[in-house]
């Protein structure tokens, strides 16, 4: 029972790291998406009689992630939360430019928060031997 309870906490923590990876996409792209939308709206207000220029899609799904320095398209195995960062040594596999530590930090923090929530509120902590209840904080 002990192993299974910690397995659940770890599994929830892994899910949190995956969600943290998506949060990195949102953190990076949402401001750019909003700026592009505002620019397009301003252009339409200034030129109401002209058709707006159709830009290439830029949203949370497309285009695929790229290195901001060299434009190298990040492969799926270079996009595994935290592990890829460690394997690549915190550098782009193509141009060897340093990758911001913000990316794994967001993933680790989100994973840790998810694991803590599973431990604290999902009842996993109550099933662990020697733990009477979850911590009071």
N, C-alpha and C positions, 0 to 999 in steps of 0.2 A: 504494500500500500504506500510506503514511503516513496519508493521510486516513481510510482505512477503520479503521485501528487506533485513532485518536483518536475516530472515530465510535462504535466499540464501547465505549470507556471512557465517552463521553458518554451512550450509551444505557443502560449499566449504572448510571451516576450518576442518570439520570432515573428508572429503576426504583427506585433507592434513595430518591429523593425521594418517590415515590408510597408506598413502604412507610413512610417517615417520617411522611407524612400520616396513614396508618392508626395508626401508633404514637401520634400525638397523640390520636386517638380513644380508644385504650386507656388512655393516661395520664390522660385526663380522666374517662372513664366507669367504669373498673374499680373505683376506690375507692368510687364511688357505688353501683355494683352490689353490691359486697360488703357495704356498710353496709345496703342495703335487704334483702339476704338475711339478715344477722344480726338485723336488727330483726324480720323475719317469723318467724325461728326462735325468738327470745325470746318473741314474742307467742304462738306456738303452745305453748311450754313453760308459759306463764302461764295459757293458756286452752285446755287440751287437749280440752275438750268442744265447742268452737265451730269453725265453718268459718273458715279464714283469708280475709281480705279480698283479692280479686283486684285488684291494682294494674295500672295501664296498663303495657304492656311497656317495659322499659328495659334494653337490652343493647347490644352493639357494632354492631347493625344498625339498630334502631329506638329511639327516633324519629330523624328526620332532624336534622342539626346545626342549631342555632339560636344566635343572639346571646345570650349570658348576661345582657345588660343589658335589651334590649327584647323578646326572644323572636322576632325576625325569622328566618324560615326561610331558611337559606343556600342559594342556588341553585347548580346544578352549576358554573357558570362563576365563581362566587365561591369555589369550593373547589379551584381548581387550585393545586398546591403552589408556594409562593413568588411566582409571577406575580400571583395574585389579591391577595396581601398588598401587593405593590408598586403594582398598579393602583389598589387601594382606598385607598392611602396609610396602610395600617395601621389603618383605621377601618371600622366597620360601615357598610354602604351605606345602612341605614335611619336609625339614630339617631346616627351619626358618633362613637360611643364608641370609644376606642382598643382595638385588639386586641393581646393580649399578644405580645411579640416572641418568646416561647418557641415558638410554632407554626412560624414560618419557620426559626428556629434549629435545631429538631429535624429539620425537613425537609432543610435544607442540610447539617447534620452527617451525617445518615444517607446522603444522596446522595454526599457526599464520601468517606465510608467505603466505600461500595459501589464507587465509581469507583477508589479506591485498591486495593481488593482485586482488581478486574478487572485493573488495571495490574500489580499485584505477583504475583498467583498464577495468573491465567488465561493467562499467556503473552503478553498484549498488549504489555507493555513490551519484550519481546524482539524484536518485529517492528518497533519504531520505529527509524528510522535514528539512528545515533550513540549508541544505548543498548545497551550490552553485556549488561547484566542489570538486573533490578529493584534498587532501593536495598536495602542490607543491613538496614535497620531495617524 
